[in-house]
Amino acid sequence: MSVSETNGDAGGFSIIAEKTVPDVYSDAVQFEVSVYGVTIEFGQGQKPPPGVKRVPHRPRVRVHMSPQHAKVMAKIFVKNMRAYEEQIGKIPLPKELLDELGVEDEW
């Protein structure tokens, strides 16, 4: 919820009171994509039961957005990760993980 006040001058200024934003750690993510929207669920991984390969996770937060917003966010995320690796160094990812996810180490 935002609250705005104007000081009465022609130019005016606004004071916006912000709600506290939750700060969460995530080491797991799931995506749901449809024609109308994208949902990204961030969570924390849990120890898998014996004999189960996939690591279950405890959901912490879900973010819903338009496909257009998701595509822009993905491009900005890639741009920022490339910049990080140029400054800090390449982040190694196991080939097995990339194969399991069906993605390539593109940068």
C-alpha positions in Angstrom: 0.0 0.0 0.0 1.4 3.4 -0.9 0.6 6.7 0.7 1.3 10.0 -1.2 1.2 13.5 0.1 1.9 16.8 -1.7 3.5 19.8 -0.1 1.1 22.3 -1.8 3.7 23.8 -4.1 2.9 23.9 -7.8 5.8 21.4 -8.4 4.9 19.2 -5.4 6.7 16.2 -4.1 5.5 12.8 -3.1 6.3 10.8 0.0 5.7 7.1 -0.5 5.4 4.8 2.5 6.6 1.3 1.5 5.6 -2.0 3.0 8.4 -4.2 4.2 9.5 -6.5 1.3 10.3 -10.1 2.3 13.9 -11.1 2.0 14.1 -14.8 1.0 16.9 -17.2 0.0 16.2 -19.6 -2.8 18.2 -22.6 -4.1 15.3 -24.0 -6.1 13.0 -22.6 -8.8 10.1 -23.9 -10.9 8.5 -22.3 -13.9 4.9 -22.4 -15.2 4.4 -20.9 -18.6 1.1 -20.4 -20.5 -0.2 -18.2 -23.3 -1.4 -15.6 -20.7 1.4 -15.6 -18.1 4.5 -16.9 -16.4 4.7 -18.0 -12.8 8.1 -18.4 -11.2 8.2 -20.2 -7.8 11.3 -19.8 -5.7 11.9 -22.2 -2.9 14.4 -24.1 -0.7 15.6 -27.5 -1.6 14.8 -30.4 0.7 16.6 -33.7 1.2 15.0 -36.2 -1.3 13.5 -39.4 -0.1 15.6 -42.6 -0.7 15.5 -43.6 -4.4 14.2 -40.3 -5.7 16.5 -38.3 -8.0 14.6 -35.0 -8.1 15.2 -32.7 -5.2 11.9 -31.6 -3.7 11.6 -28.0 -2.6 9.6 -26.0 0.0 8.0 -23.0 -1.8 8.9 -19.6 -0.4 7.5 -17.1 -2.9 5.6 -17.1 -6.3 6.0 -14.3 -8.8 3.4 -13.9 -11.6 4.0 -11.8 -14.7 3.2 -11.4 -18.4 5.2 -13.4 -20.9 6.5 -10.1 -22.2 7.8 -9.1 -18.8 9.3 -12.5 -18.3 11.2 -12.3 -21.6 12.6 -8.8 -20.8 13.5 -10.0 -17.3 15.3 -13.1 -18.8 17.3 -10.9 -21.2 18.3 -8.4 -18.4 19.2 -11.3 -16.1 21.5 -12.8 -18.8 23.1 -9.4 -19.4 23.8 -9.0 -15.7 25.2 -12.6 -15.3 27.6 -12.0 -18.3 28.8 -8.7 -16.6 29.3 -10.6 -13.3 31.4 -13.3 -15.0 33.5 -10.7 -16.9 34.3 -9.0 -13.6 34.5 -11.9 -11.2 35.2 -15.0 -13.3 33.2 -17.8 -14.9 30.8 -19.7 -12.7 31.3 -23.4 -13.3 28.3 -25.6 -13.8 28.6 -29.4 -14.0 27.9 -30.7 -17.5 25.5 -33.3 -16.0 23.4 -30.6 -14.5 23.2 -28.7 -17.8 22.3 -32.0 -19.6 19.6 -32.8 -17.1 18.1 -29.4 -17.5 18.3 -29.5 -21.3 20.3 -26.2 -21.5 23.7 -25.2 -22.8 26.4 -23.1 -21.1 25.8 -20.2 -23.5 28.2 -17.6 -22.2 
